[in-house]
Amino acid sequence: MRVLINGFGRIGRALFRILESTPDADVVHVNDPLPAEQLAYLLKYDSVMARMPNVRAEDGALLVNGRRVTLTHNGKLPAALDAIDVVVNSSGRNNSRASLEGLLAAGAKRVVVSQPLAQGVADKTILYGVNHHELRDAHRIISAGSCTAHCFAPLLKVLHGRWPVLRGYMMTVHAYTSGQNIVDGGHERDPRRGRAGAANIVPTTTESLLAFEQVMPELAGRITGMAQRVPVLNGSNVELILELQGAASAAQINAAVKAAAEGEYAGIIEHSEDPLVSSDVVGNPHSVVFDSQLTSVQSGQTSLARLIAWYDNEWGYACRLGQLLNTLK
């Protein structure tokens, strides 16, 4: 599979590392505003993912493990994309239906967007491990949802199958991202995100609910939520407060999640019995690291349950993105 990555930020570079160790997929082209020397530097050295050897810039391209990866800049993609199997748009820009269809018209066979998209923009939203079995050849423009949706959707899928979810609230305590400011300043959408990301807890919105409702429409309108961006480089968690139909106990919920992690959701959910903090999940490839010590339930005719799950908001998501691309072969 020949992959073009449009936008070589945190997810683009993590995905590159993953695909570089995948025998059936190669990133053959990258489009990003930064010059070749800076792109090579950022791929080689990373504050979270550590060093990637055998990377350098040469004649305006990347040379990785002796393989040449061509580059373009400032949105100037190659005019013809006939040799590209999948364009991954991880730029956060140009995600209108018309723009994405333009990539198909230029010759790309599939387009995958690494963020939630409004209803009708993508042919299908796929959270790998939850609904990837619904992917069809006719789905040419695909949204891969968000890292947060990948964390809480599997848990809701597991619980809803045994104790129907009546309503709930989701809070993600999320590592700050490049969409925030380092020091106080303006922000085009959210004044709170304009405040210094490394010095504040920043309450804000989350796009994850959009992706979740597209994947699990049976729960649309039942789950609300928000995000708190916090001063850590990586490693986030989700708190779910759920009203479940019927009586449940913390032990029963933990057992159900553990069975799922050892069965249908192996590789997607990890069941942990250890006292975790955020740095413990950095580099973890699972979508969900379920913190069973923190499950609590008030049970009656309905049950009010609280669950905590951790996730590496970069690497875990990029692992699912890589699996999704391999499904498109």
Secondary structure, DSSP 8 states (H G I E B T S, - for coil): -EEEEE--SHHHHHHHHHHHT-TT-EEEEEE-SS-HHHHHHHHH--TTT---SSEEEETTEEEETTEEEEEE-TT---S--TT-SEEEE-SS---SHHHHHHHHHTT-SEEEESS---TTTSSEE--TTTSGGG--TT--EEE---HHHHHHHHHHHHHHTTS-EEEEEEEEEEE--TTSBSSS---SS-GGGGSBTTT--EEE--THHHHHHHH-GGGTTTEEEEEEEES-SS-EEEEEEEEEES---HHHHHHHHHHHHHTTTBTTEEEE-S---GGGGTT---SEEEEGGG-EEEESSEEEEEEEEEE-TTHHHHHHHHHHHHHT-
